[in-house]
Amino acid sequence: MNLVFFVSGNWLKCFAAIIKNMKIKDVMEKNLVSIDGERNIIDACKLMGKMHIGSVLVTLENKPYGIFTERDLLSKVIAKGVDIKKAKVKNYASHPLVTVSGDYSVRECARMMSDMKIKRLIVTSRGKIKGIFTASDLARVISKSPLDF
Amino acid sequence: MEKCSSCGRELRDEGFGKEWRKCRYCDMPLCFNCTHYLGTYVRGLYSYYLDVVCVCEKCKFKK
């Protein structure tokens, strides 16, 4: 059976308004992948490759310490010729974590990332990590929005 | 109705958080076009985090 959907202009405007006011806590990635800071960089690379992600949260004694990203891998490890089989992740991770409240809108977080030249924001609530909002989440949200967004 | 402290644009009361915010340091209203962001150290549950806060142009480089 073929279903025909009629999309009215009002519906598009309503949808655009929803996306403009959307909070990052609604679109963030809640499942954070983490690695112990004492592990080697190659383990982090394998994990990132296996999970198809660009960063891992680094923990020390089960507490969040920093984030190891593709940029860290390029600029701090590969560019300096560090042995990835011996070097520990904790020494090359970005620290401290850049955090933001989940009540900020998607649009505002896009500006924050642009202003601070970063691609990932850790979402916290009362000092506790709740998720991560990345540039790819932003692309996902915008791709679902109408063209006049 | 408030006005943006930087550009003077009128800000609707119901638009707070959506169209404008207040500077974290001087508490002056700011429209989103005049907003700047700054990382400040805050004590979290486990360690220190760099929390991103909304500031005006004058407060951006204050320490």
Backbone of each chain as ProteinMPNN parsed JSONL, in Angstrom:
{"seq_chain_A": "MNLVFFVSGNWLKCFAAIIKNMKIKDVMEKNLVSIDGERNIIDACKLMGKMHIGSVLVTLENKPYGIFTERDLLSKVIAKGVDIKKAKVKNYASHPLVTVSGDYSVRECARMMSDMKIKRLIVTSRGKIKGIFTASDLARVISKSPLDF", "coords_chain_A": {"N_chain_A": [[0.848, -1.195, 0.0], [0.566, 2.127, -0.893], [1.586, 5.016, 0.73], [0.787, 8.377, 0.987], [2.278, 11.327, 1.905], [1.435, 14.527, 2.934], [3.157, 17.398, 3.187], [2.921, 20.225, 4.936], [3.559, 23.806, 4.846], [3.373, 24.981, 7.369], [3.903, 22.867, 9.06], [6.566, 22.396, 8.488], [7.722, 24.775, 9.434], [7.145, 24.538, 12.12], [8.63, 22.274, 12.751], [11.199, 23.226, 12.234], [11.383, 25.143, 14.231], [11.342, 23.513, 16.482], [13.796, 22.193, 16.248], [15.562, 24.359, 16.409], [15.268, 25.126, 19.053], [16.074, 22.908, 20.362], [17.437, 20.967, 22.983], [20.751, 20.028, 24.014], [20.866, 17.827, 25.627], [18.927, 16.187, 24.695], [19.795, 15.198, 22.306], [22.329, 14.256, 22.578], [25.06, 11.833, 22.738], [24.629, 9.157, 24.756], [25.926, 6.882, 25.543], [28.971, 6.461, 26.574], [32.235, 5.621, 25.546], [34.882, 4.253, 27.266], [38.318, 4.135, 28.412], [40.932, 2.725, 30.351], [43.387, 4.81, 31.773], [45.924, 3.77, 32.12], [46.35, 1.987, 30.14], [47.789, 1.085, 26.899], [48.441, 3.229, 24.025], [47.888, 1.999, 21.648], [45.876, 0.211, 22.295], [43.783, 1.941, 22.765], [43.486, 2.965, 20.202], [42.689, 0.686, 18.833], [40.264, 0.207, 20.077], [38.845, 2.507, 19.364], [38.743, 2.152, 16.622], [37.325, -0.255, 16.442], [34.856, 0.427, 17.559], [34.042, 2.417, 15.864], [34.46, 5.193, 16.4], [35.577, 8.545, 17.229], [36.87, 9.305, 19.488], [37.857, 8.519, 22.869], [36.866, 8.256, 26.255], [39.047, 8.886, 28.878], [39.907, 7.179, 31.765], [40.957, 7.257, 35.203], [41.556, 5.243, 37.851], [38.873, 4.487, 37.736], [37.653, 6.944, 37.506], [36.649, 9.789, 35.629], [39.134, 11.306, 33.618], [40.241, 12.527, 31.301], [40.122, 13.09, 27.734], [40.787, 11.128, 24.921], [41.522, 11.825, 21.704], [41.21, 11.736, 18.063], [42.676, 13.877, 17.147], [44.558, 14.218, 19.186], [45.954, 11.903, 18.83], [47.128, 12.344, 16.332], [48.553, 14.841, 16.614], [49.992, 14.702, 19.066], [51.07, 12.191, 19.277], [51.64, 10.622, 16.798], [52.882, 12.622, 15.222], [55.086, 13.186, 16.786], [56.47, 10.908, 16.871], [56.003, 8.894, 18.797], [56.123, 5.776, 20.524], [53.527, 3.731, 20.055], [52.921, 1.327, 21.187], [53.996, 1.263, 23.654], [53.596, 3.682, 25.002], [51.5, 5.343, 27.382], [47.992, 5.978, 27.546], [47.037, 7.994, 29.244], [48.998, 9.933, 29.375], [48.842, 11.305, 27.026], [46.335, 12.199, 26.593], [43.684, 14.624, 26.259], [43.316, 17.03, 28.709], [41.991, 19.273, 31.133], [38.588, 17.94, 30.913], [36.341, 19.432, 28.619], [33.423, 20.832, 29.495], [29.814, 21.107, 29.461], [26.551, 22.339, 30.24], [23.57, 20.365, 29.961], [21.378, 21.815, 29.259], [21.792, 23.704, 27.349], [21.137, 24.963, 24.05], [21.164, 23.262, 20.849], [22.038, 24.867, 18.803], [23.469, 26.848, 20.166], [25.527, 25.363, 21.221], [26.848, 24.66, 18.927], [27.957, 27.064, 18.257], [29.61, 27.41, 20.438], [31.471, 25.341, 20.072], [32.606, 26.179, 17.727], [33.68, 28.659, 18.514], [35.521, 27.884, 20.489], [37.076, 26.204, 19.122], [36.828, 23.381, 19.093], [35.694, 19.942, 18.872], [34.183, 18.372, 20.416], [31.973, 18.159, 23.164], [31.603, 17.584, 26.538], [28.825, 16.543, 28.259], [27.465, 17.555, 31.258], [25.848, 17.126, 34.442], [25.218, 18.498, 37.467], [27.93, 18.106, 38.159], [28.399, 15.542, 37.295], [29.127, 13.242, 34.694], [27.104, 12.999, 31.841], [26.878, 12.53, 29.133], [28.023, 12.846, 25.691], [28.475, 15.419, 23.312], [28.98, 15.749, 20.004], [30.6, 16.971, 16.959], [29.619, 15.397, 14.942], [27.135, 14.629, 15.913], [25.886, 17.048, 15.782], [25.855, 17.44, 13.008], [24.151, 15.376, 12.365], [21.734, 16.206, 13.545], [21.235, 18.571, 12.147], [21.023, 17.596, 9.572], [18.575, 16.39, 9.619], [16.853, 18.441, 9.662], [14.592, 20.916, 8.212], [15.187, 22.596, 5.014], [15.271, 25.358, 5.356], [16.464, 25.911, 7.766]], "CA_chain_A": [[0.0, 0.0, 0.0], [1.345, 3.362, -0.959], [1.119, 6.1, 1.603], [1.214, 9.693, 0.492], [2.32, 12.307, 2.989], [1.388, 15.928, 2.536], [3.917, 18.201, 4.147], [2.518, 21.629, 4.807], [4.544, 24.812, 5.25], [3.282, 25.166, 8.818], [4.57, 21.729, 9.702], [8.016, 22.627, 8.345], [8.101, 25.858, 10.352], [7.061, 23.98, 13.474], [9.77, 21.371, 12.897], [12.405, 24.07, 12.313], [11.387, 25.762, 15.568], [11.711, 22.47, 17.458], [15.239, 21.955, 16.152], [16.272, 25.553, 16.88], [15.214, 25.169, 20.514], [16.387, 21.574, 20.888], [18.515, 20.943, 23.974], [21.725, 18.987, 23.67], [20.635, 16.614, 26.413], [18.001, 15.345, 23.931], [20.432, 14.645, 21.103], [23.712, 13.825, 22.876], [25.327, 10.392, 22.808], [24.65, 8.841, 26.19], [26.819, 5.749, 25.805], [30.371, 6.875, 26.414], [33.211, 4.537, 25.541], [36.03, 4.705, 28.059], [39.498, 3.26, 28.503], [41.757, 3.049, 31.517], [44.541, 5.625, 31.41], [47.165, 2.997, 32.215], [46.466, 1.15, 28.935], [48.622, 1.659, 25.842], [47.72, 3.984, 22.993], [47.403, 1.061, 20.609], [44.594, -0.335, 22.774], [42.786, 2.995, 22.529], [43.268, 3.032, 18.749], [41.905, -0.503, 18.466], [38.905, 0.419, 20.586], [38.21, 3.533, 18.53], [38.5, 1.526, 15.319], [36.29, -1.275, 16.595], [33.562, 1.055, 17.848], [33.811, 3.462, 14.844], [34.33, 6.486, 17.08], [36.758, 9.388, 17.081], [37.478, 9.637, 20.778], [37.485, 7.686, 24.029], [37.024, 8.899, 27.554], [40.138, 8.248, 29.626], [39.624, 7.144, 33.207], [42.02, 6.869, 36.136], [40.884, 4.673, 39.03], [37.429, 4.531, 37.43], [37.132, 8.317, 37.528], [37.011, 10.439, 34.364], [40.339, 12.131, 33.708], [40.378, 13.335, 30.089], [39.589, 12.462, 26.522], [41.808, 10.871, 23.904], [40.849, 12.017, 20.416], [42.008, 11.571, 16.835], [43.607, 15.01, 17.087], [45.658, 13.9, 20.109], [46.741, 10.837, 18.19], [47.931, 12.925, 15.26], [49.471, 15.914, 17.01], [50.856, 14.407, 20.214], [51.657, 10.849, 19.215], [52.247, 10.286, 15.503], [53.785, 13.7, 14.78], [56.297, 13.191, 17.602], [57.107, 9.599, 16.758], [55.875, 8.144, 20.056], [55.852, 4.344, 20.35], [52.137, 3.535, 20.512], [52.785, 0.064, 21.927], [54.521, 1.441, 25.02], [53.095, 4.915, 25.635], [50.205, 5.223, 28.054], [46.973, 6.926, 27.062], [46.852, 9.124, 30.18], [50.004, 10.964, 29.134], [48.603, 11.988, 25.752], [44.922, 12.581, 26.512], [43.367, 16.04, 26.519], [42.866, 17.186, 30.083], [40.744, 18.715, 31.652], [37.471, 17.786, 29.991], [35.557, 20.651, 28.393], [32.058, 20.404, 29.79], [28.727, 22.061, 29.257], [25.283, 21.863, 30.803], [22.671, 19.786, 28.961], [20.273, 22.735, 28.975], [22.121, 24.587, 26.232], [20.525, 24.526, 22.788], [22.086, 22.71, 19.843], [22.586, 26.003, 18.075], [24.448, 27.511, 21.017], [26.698, 24.48, 21.331], [27.572, 24.761, 17.656], [28.749, 28.3, 18.374], [30.663, 27.152, 21.44], [32.506, 24.506, 19.452], [33.288, 27.03, 16.753], [34.415, 29.671, 19.282], [36.617, 27.283, 21.237], [37.794, 25.36, 18.155], [36.803, 21.983, 19.539], [34.65, 19.178, 18.188], [33.456, 17.529, 21.375], [31.616, 18.768, 24.45], [31.104, 16.603, 27.507], [27.62, 17.079, 28.895], [27.434, 17.202, 32.68], [24.75, 17.611, 35.273], [25.655, 18.491, 38.867], [29.285, 17.57, 38.282], [28.479, 14.153, 36.86], [29.069, 13.139, 33.238], [25.862, 12.404, 31.35], [26.993, 12.145, 27.728], [28.95, 13.64, 24.868], [27.872, 16.034, 22.13], [30.084, 15.921, 19.056], [30.285, 17.624, 15.682], [28.807, 14.483, 14.125], [25.763, 14.735, 16.422], [25.391, 18.305, 15.237], [25.566, 17.182, 11.595], [22.974, 14.496, 12.332], [20.554, 17.008, 13.859], [20.994, 19.524, 11.049], [20.612, 16.852, 8.37], [17.158, 16.035, 9.745], [16.055, 19.657, 9.728], [14.197, 21.432, 6.9], [16.246, 23.353, 4.339], [15.343, 26.767, 5.787], [16.95, 25.963, 9.156]], "C_chain_A": [[0.889, 1.252, 0.0], [0.739, 4.434, -0.071], [1.653, 7.414, 1.065], [1.148, 10.677, 1.656], [2.304, 13.72, 2.405], [2.094, 16.756, 3.6], [3.574, 19.666, 3.945], [3.624, 22.556, 5.269], [4.558, 25.029, 6.754], [4.028, 24.067, 9.563], [6.084, 21.906, 9.66], [8.511, 23.697, 9.308], [8.14, 25.356, 11.791], [8.281, 23.09, 13.753], [11.081, 22.152, 13.029], [12.538, 24.699, 13.689], [11.799, 24.752, 16.624], [13.219, 22.263, 17.445], [16.039, 23.142, 16.673], [16.331, 25.593, 18.401], [15.579, 23.839, 21.156], [17.574, 21.636, 21.854], [19.488, 19.817, 23.636], [21.52, 17.717, 24.476], [19.688, 15.653, 25.681], [18.687, 14.655, 22.74], [21.845, 14.116, 21.353], [23.828, 12.297, 22.838], [25.495, 10.026, 24.286], [25.607, 7.702, 26.532], [28.264, 6.154, 25.523], [31.285, 5.66, 26.471], [34.445, 5.027, 26.292], [37.141, 3.659, 28.083], [40.3, 3.687, 29.727], [43.021, 3.781, 31.063], [45.869, 4.892, 31.434], [47.38, 2.108, 30.977], [47.314, 1.877, 27.882], [47.765, 2.363, 24.787], [47.163, 3.049, 21.921], [46.064, 0.425, 21.011], [43.464, 0.666, 22.526], [42.454, 3.081, 21.046], [42.407, 1.856, 18.284], [40.452, -0.333, 18.878], [38.149, 1.428, 19.722], [37.865, 2.973, 17.148], [37.346, 0.536, 15.373], [34.897, -0.657, 16.77], [33.18, 2.143, 16.83], [33.578, 4.825, 15.496], [35.65, 7.26, 16.975], [37.437, 9.755, 18.385], [37.044, 8.646, 21.85], [37.734, 8.487, 25.307], [38.106, 8.143, 28.331], [39.823, 8.312, 31.118], [40.882, 6.757, 33.988], [41.337, 6.448, 37.43], [39.368, 4.808, 38.911], [36.806, 5.92, 37.54], [37.553, 9.016, 36.235], [38.178, 11.409, 34.529], [40.431, 13.07, 32.506], [39.773, 12.619, 28.911], [40.717, 12.305, 25.515], [41.117, 10.882, 22.549], [41.79, 11.743, 19.243], [43.048, 12.683, 16.726], [44.802, 14.777, 18.002], [46.581, 12.872, 19.476], [47.663, 11.417, 17.111], [48.991, 13.885, 15.783], [50.427, 15.553, 18.142], [51.589, 13.085, 20.088], [52.392, 10.62, 17.886], [53.256, 11.35, 15.066], [55.1, 13.714, 15.558], [56.984, 11.834, 17.638], [57.081, 8.775, 18.03], [55.54, 6.681, 19.748], [54.462, 4.028, 20.93], [51.939, 2.227, 21.276], [53.24, 0.193, 23.38], [53.891, 2.638, 25.752], [51.705, 4.717, 26.229], [49.249, 6.336, 27.62], [46.896, 8.165, 27.945], [47.835, 10.265, 29.923], [49.75, 11.788, 27.872], [47.143, 12.429, 25.577], [44.76, 14.073, 26.773], [42.736, 16.162, 27.898], [42.935, 18.665, 30.45], [39.677, 18.591, 30.574], [36.745, 19.122, 29.846], [34.089, 20.256, 28.511], [31.052, 21.527, 29.57], [27.46, 21.468, 29.858], [24.379, 21.354, 29.678], [21.529, 20.702, 28.569], [20.578, 23.726, 27.848], [21.479, 24.044, 24.956], [21.611, 24.041, 21.83], [22.802, 23.839, 19.107], [23.701, 26.685, 18.877], [25.707, 26.665, 21.14], [27.523, 24.48, 20.055], [28.479, 25.995, 17.695], [29.894, 28.121, 19.36], [31.815, 26.384, 20.818], [33.303, 25.31, 18.441], [34.189, 28.048, 17.453], [35.662, 29.084, 19.935], [37.461, 26.332, 20.385], [37.932, 23.917, 18.653], [35.641, 21.265, 18.861], [33.815, 18.339, 19.143], [33.18, 18.292, 22.666], [31.072, 17.671, 25.352], [29.924, 17.241, 28.241], [27.561, 16.592, 30.34], [26.174, 17.746, 33.346], [25.165, 17.41, 36.715], [27.0, 17.789, 39.047], [29.464, 16.144, 37.817], [28.311, 14.079, 35.34], [27.813, 12.396, 32.798], [25.964, 11.926, 29.904], [28.001, 13.006, 27.006], [28.189, 14.164, 23.655], [29.009, 16.361, 21.17], [29.615, 16.621, 17.786], [29.444, 16.715, 14.801], [27.354, 14.453, 14.606], [25.092, 15.989, 15.854], [24.993, 18.128, 13.765], [24.303, 16.327, 11.459], [21.688, 15.292, 12.569], [20.21, 17.935, 12.691], [20.499, 18.793, 9.796], [19.136, 16.475, 8.41], [16.246, 17.255, 9.735], [15.647, 20.095, 8.322], [15.283, 22.335, 6.313], [16.362, 24.797, 4.818], [15.838, 26.913, 7.214], [17.994, 27.053, 9.345]], "O_chain_A": [[1.821, 1.387, 0.792], [-0.459, 4.712, -0.123], [2.832, 7.534, 0.732], [0.112, 10.838, 2.3], [3.07, 14.044, 1.498], [1.676, 16.802, 4.757], [3.897, 20.263, 2.919], [4.524, 22.143, 6.0], [5.615, 25.236, 7.349], [4.694, 24.317, 10.567], [6.792, 21.62, 10.625], [9.57, 23.559, 9.92], [9.033, 25.695, 12.568], [8.877, 23.141, 14.829], [11.954, 21.797, 13.822], [13.63, 24.785, 14.25], [12.524, 25.091, 17.56], [13.848, 22.167, 18.499], [17.078, 22.961, 17.309], [17.324, 26.039, 18.976], [15.411, 23.663, 22.363], [18.586, 22.278, 21.57], [19.111, 18.799, 23.057], [21.952, 16.643, 24.059], [19.641, 14.463, 25.991], [18.198, 13.643, 22.238], [22.483, 13.589, 20.441], [22.831, 11.577, 22.898], [26.39, 10.527, 24.967], [26.045, 7.574, 27.676], [28.708, 6.179, 24.375], [31.133, 4.787, 27.326], [34.985, 6.09, 25.987], [36.925, 2.477, 27.814], [40.335, 4.864, 30.085], [43.645, 3.397, 30.074], [46.84, 5.347, 30.829], [48.461, 1.548, 30.791], [47.53, 3.087, 27.952], [46.561, 2.134, 24.669], [46.094, 3.294, 21.364], [45.226, 0.138, 20.156], [42.356, 0.301, 22.136], [41.294, 3.249, 20.67], [41.514, 2.014, 17.451], [39.533, -0.679, 18.136], [36.979, 1.235, 19.394], [36.817, 3.289, 16.584], [36.502, 0.49, 14.478], [33.907, -1.139, 16.219], [32.1, 2.725, 16.931], [32.613, 5.52, 15.176], [36.698, 6.69, 16.67], [38.462, 10.437, 18.388], [35.992, 8.015, 21.742], [38.675, 9.274, 25.409], [38.076, 6.916, 28.425], [39.512, 9.375, 31.654], [41.745, 6.031, 33.495], [40.611, 7.238, 38.032], [38.682, 5.191, 39.859], [35.588, 6.058, 37.654], [38.69, 8.857, 35.79], [38.205, 12.223, 35.452], [40.671, 14.267, 32.668], [39.01, 11.665, 29.065], [41.499, 13.227, 25.286], [40.242, 10.06, 22.276], [42.993, 11.546, 19.416], [44.166, 12.453, 16.267], [45.933, 15.101, 17.64], [47.805, 12.955, 19.571], [48.825, 11.028, 16.996], [50.17, 13.769, 15.448], [51.555, 16.045, 18.177], [52.622, 12.883, 20.727], [53.611, 10.447, 17.861], [54.348, 11.025, 14.598], [56.114, 14.196, 15.054], [57.965, 11.643, 18.357], [58.026, 8.038, 18.316], [54.773, 6.389, 18.831], [54.262, 4.059, 22.144], [50.917, 2.037, 21.934], [52.921, -0.645, 24.224], [53.684, 2.6, 26.965], [50.857, 4.026, 25.665], [49.654, 7.471, 27.366], [46.708, 9.272, 27.44], [47.541, 11.423, 30.218], [50.363, 12.837, 27.672], [46.771, 12.966, 24.534], [45.596, 14.699, 27.424], [41.755, 15.488, 28.212], [43.928, 19.293, 30.08], [39.849, 19.08, 29.457], [36.558, 19.85, 30.821], [33.581, 19.453, 27.728], [31.392, 22.708, 29.505], [27.32, 20.25, 29.969], [24.429, 21.87, 28.561], [20.784, 20.395, 27.638], [19.707, 24.498, 27.447], [21.299, 22.836, 24.799], [22.791, 24.357, 21.975], [24.0, 23.77, 18.83], [24.742, 27.049, 18.329], [26.82, 27.192, 21.159], [28.743, 24.321, 20.092], [29.616, 25.963, 17.226], [31.001, 28.615, 19.146], [32.982, 26.727, 21.007], [34.516, 25.146, 18.313], [35.325, 28.272, 17.034], [36.725, 29.705, 19.936], [38.428, 25.738, 20.862], [39.014, 23.331, 18.63], [34.721, 21.898, 18.342], [32.86, 17.678, 18.734], [34.053, 18.984, 23.19], [30.179, 16.919, 24.959], [30.031, 18.346, 28.773], [27.6, 15.392, 30.613], [25.54, 18.688, 32.87], [25.434, 16.287, 37.141], [27.183, 16.988, 39.963], [30.556, 15.586, 37.928], [27.464, 14.765, 34.768], [27.496, 11.32, 33.305], [25.231, 11.028, 29.49], [28.733, 13.787, 27.614], [27.377, 13.461, 23.054], [29.893, 17.156, 21.49], [28.422, 16.834, 17.566], [28.643, 17.195, 13.998], [26.44, 14.273, 13.8], [23.913, 15.989, 15.501], [23.942, 18.6, 13.332], [23.494, 16.533, 10.554], [20.683, 15.085, 11.888], [19.049, 18.063, 12.302], [19.661, 19.31, 9.057], [18.515, 16.265, 7.368], [15.022, 17.128, 9.792], [16.278, 19.695, 7.343], [16.184, 22.78, 7.023], [17.428, 25.401, 4.703], [15.639, 27.967, 7.818], [18.506, 27.232, 10.45]]}, "seq_chain_B": "MEKCSSCGRELRDEGFGKEWRKCRYCDMPLCFNCTHYLGTYVRGLYSYYLDVVCVCEKCKFKK", "coords_chain_B": {"N_chain_B": [[10.878, 44.461, 29.09], [14.155, 43.646, 28.073], [17.37, 44.984, 27.01], [20.01, 44.224, 24.737], [23.228, 44.367, 26.06], [25.373, 44.882, 24.52], [24.809, 45.333, 21.691], [22.403, 46.62, 21.789], [19.989, 45.574, 20.981], [16.53, 44.717, 21.241], [15.242, 42.498, 23.678], [13.131, 39.831, 24.159], [11.269, 38.805, 27.03], [10.381, 36.146, 27.203], [12.166, 34.903, 25.602], [14.448, 34.213, 26.907], [17.305, 32.235, 27.292], [16.803, 31.026, 24.897], [17.007, 32.959, 22.904], [18.546, 34.863, 24.019], [20.983, 35.417, 26.66], [22.47, 35.819, 29.965], [25.484, 37.482, 30.901], [27.96, 35.58, 32.512], [29.639, 36.746, 34.359], [29.289, 39.65, 34.642], [26.568, 39.801, 34.574], [24.978, 41.022, 32.674], [22.468, 41.421, 30.126], [22.615, 39.592, 27.033], [22.395, 39.278, 23.523], [22.28, 36.464, 21.26], [23.964, 36.98, 19.131], [25.959, 38.535, 20.14], [27.252, 37.067, 21.977], [29.942, 35.538, 23.721], [32.188, 32.835, 24.412], [33.706, 31.127, 27.139], [36.12, 29.147, 28.776], [35.945, 27.889, 32.004], [37.418, 26.827, 35.05], [35.898, 24.333, 36.942], [34.901, 22.635, 39.898], [34.177, 19.347, 39.711], [32.323, 16.282, 40.279], [34.252, 14.295, 40.376], [36.702, 15.343, 39.431], [38.5, 18.297, 38.29], [36.833, 20.237, 35.867], [36.669, 21.823, 32.659], [34.511, 24.162, 32.299], [32.205, 25.455, 29.984], [31.209, 28.726, 29.674], [28.875, 31.453, 29.193], [29.764, 34.631, 28.146], [30.182, 38.277, 28.044], [31.65, 40.559, 25.641], [33.41, 42.285, 26.957], [34.073, 40.932, 29.278], [35.365, 38.716, 28.392], [38.184, 38.313, 28.266], [38.95, 38.678, 30.852], [40.473, 37.656, 33.91]], "CA_chain_B": [[11.751, 43.991, 28.006], [15.545, 44.078, 28.27], [18.123, 45.278, 25.789], [21.353, 43.64, 24.707], [24.189, 45.345, 26.576], [26.419, 45.111, 23.527], [24.328, 45.933, 20.442], [21.192, 47.392, 22.056], [18.805, 44.906, 20.428], [15.501, 44.431, 22.244], [15.186, 41.079, 23.991], [11.847, 39.451, 24.764], [11.426, 38.067, 28.287], [10.167, 34.71, 26.981], [13.251, 34.356, 24.781], [15.644, 33.943, 27.719], [17.792, 30.862, 27.111], [16.621, 30.633, 23.496], [17.496, 34.03, 22.042], [19.538, 35.663, 24.762], [21.41, 34.952, 27.982], [23.163, 36.847, 30.746], [26.915, 37.244, 31.068], [28.184, 34.874, 33.774], [30.389, 37.568, 35.305], [28.701, 40.959, 34.957], [25.111, 39.606, 34.64], [24.294, 41.892, 31.715], [21.831, 40.624, 29.065], [23.343, 39.515, 25.765], [21.74, 38.5, 22.479], [23.189, 35.397, 20.832], [24.964, 37.483, 18.177], [27.029, 39.215, 20.884], [27.722, 36.153, 23.017], [31.244, 34.888, 23.599], [32.262, 31.695, 25.32], [34.958, 31.067, 27.883], [36.237, 27.951, 29.604], [36.334, 28.182, 33.388], [37.612, 25.611, 35.841], [34.906, 24.079, 38.001], [35.137, 21.39, 40.615], [33.113, 18.384, 39.461], [32.181, 15.219, 41.277], [35.485, 13.508, 40.445], [37.914, 16.145, 39.214], [38.231, 19.615, 37.738], [36.439, 20.28, 34.477], [36.689, 23.143, 32.031], [33.11, 24.389, 31.955], [32.046, 26.553, 29.031], [30.186, 29.676, 30.127], [28.535, 32.536, 28.274], [30.256, 35.921, 28.653], [30.134, 39.39, 27.089], [32.95, 40.854, 25.031], [34.279, 42.937, 27.936], [34.503, 39.968, 30.298], [35.95, 37.514, 27.794], [39.588, 38.097, 28.573], [39.242, 38.91, 32.261], [40.819, 36.442, 34.642]], "C_chain_B": [[13.164, 44.535, 28.2], [16.207, 44.375, 26.927], [19.5, 44.656, 25.879], [22.365, 44.713, 25.129], [25.264, 45.686, 25.553], [25.906, 45.842, 22.284], [23.033, 46.728, 20.615], [19.914, 46.776, 21.52], [17.807, 44.578, 21.545], [15.349, 42.92, 22.43], [13.878, 40.755, 24.71], [12.09, 38.621, 26.022], [11.312, 36.565, 28.082], [11.29, 34.065, 26.152], [14.513, 34.048, 25.576], [16.044, 32.463, 27.609], [17.673, 30.371, 25.686], [17.209, 31.674, 22.554], [18.546, 34.899, 22.733], [19.85, 35.022, 26.11], [22.022, 36.115, 28.745], [24.628, 36.467, 30.876], [27.143, 36.612, 32.454], [28.831, 35.773, 34.829], [29.699, 38.893, 35.653], [27.17, 40.933, 34.95], [24.333, 40.532, 33.698], [23.666, 41.032, 30.613], [22.586, 40.712, 27.739], [22.528, 38.744, 24.743], [22.759, 37.481, 21.952], [24.252, 35.884, 19.84], [26.15, 38.127, 18.898], [27.637, 38.313, 21.965], [29.113, 35.62, 22.695], [31.294, 33.757, 24.623], [33.664, 31.571, 25.905], [34.976, 29.775, 28.699], [36.684, 28.327, 31.004], [36.455, 26.878, 34.167], [36.525, 25.491, 36.9], [35.22, 22.721, 38.634], [33.945, 20.466, 40.369], [33.08, 17.326, 40.539], [33.502, 14.461, 41.469], [36.755, 14.339, 40.293], [37.518, 17.529, 38.71], [37.844, 19.485, 36.273], [36.586, 21.704, 33.978], [35.273, 23.406, 31.533], [33.003, 25.6, 31.033], [30.912, 27.459, 29.505], [30.038, 30.819, 29.12], [28.993, 33.88, 28.88], [30.096, 37.013, 27.597], [31.556, 39.682, 26.602], [33.936, 41.447, 26.042], [34.855, 41.932, 28.934], [35.312, 38.806, 29.708], [37.395, 37.261, 28.215], [39.972, 38.417, 30.008], [39.591, 37.604, 32.93], [40.329, 36.533, 36.071]], "O_chain_B": [[13.353, 45.724, 28.457], [15.674, 44.059, 25.863], [20.088, 44.569, 26.957], [22.351, 45.829, 24.61], [25.982, 46.674, 25.708], [26.485, 46.845, 21.866], [22.609, 47.43, 19.697], [18.854, 47.397, 21.597], [18.199, 44.208, 22.652], [15.331, 42.163, 21.459], [13.566, 41.344, 25.745], [13.024, 37.82, 26.065], [12.045, 35.792, 28.698], [11.354, 32.843, 26.021], [15.532, 33.667, 25.002], [15.223, 31.567, 27.807], [18.347, 29.419, 25.293], [17.826, 31.337, 21.543], [19.332, 35.582, 22.077], [19.089, 34.203, 26.625], [22.087, 37.241, 28.251], [24.974, 35.287, 30.95], [26.576, 37.068, 33.446], [28.613, 35.6, 36.028], [29.543, 39.219, 36.83], [26.538, 41.935, 35.285], [23.149, 40.788, 33.92], [24.252, 40.029, 30.203], [23.119, 41.761, 27.375], [22.018, 37.666, 25.05], [23.961, 37.627, 22.176], [25.315, 35.275, 19.72], [27.23, 38.25, 18.321], [28.449, 38.767, 22.771], [29.42, 35.294, 21.549], [30.523, 33.741, 25.584], [34.663, 31.869, 25.251], [33.952, 29.368, 29.247], [37.694, 29.01, 31.172], [35.681, 25.943, 33.959], [36.267, 26.428, 37.655], [35.729, 21.806, 37.987], [32.826, 20.776, 40.778], [33.725, 17.456, 41.58], [33.829, 14.04, 42.579], [37.762, 14.071, 40.948], [36.339, 17.884, 38.707], [38.452, 18.718, 35.527], [36.622, 22.657, 34.756], [34.885, 22.927, 30.468], [33.628, 26.634, 31.269], [29.789, 27.0, 29.712], [30.932, 31.105, 28.324], [28.632, 34.205, 30.011], [29.902, 36.727, 26.415], [32.529, 39.114, 27.099], [35.132, 41.16, 26.0], [35.994, 42.072, 29.377], [35.88, 38.006, 30.452], [37.778, 36.123, 28.488], [41.152, 38.431, 30.356], [39.065, 36.554, 32.562], [40.525, 35.602, 36.852]]}, "name": "protein", "num_of_chains": 2, "seq": "MNLVFFVSGNWLKCFAAIIKNMKIKDVMEKNLVSIDGERNIIDACKLMGKMHIGSVLVTLENKPYGIFTERDLLSKVIAKGVDIKKAKVKNYASHPLVTVSGDYSVRECARMMSDMKIKRLIVTSRGKIKGIFTASDLARVISKSPLDFMEKCSSCGRELRDEGFGKEWRKCRYCDMPLCFNCTHYLGTYVRGLYSYYLDVVCVCEKCKFKK"}
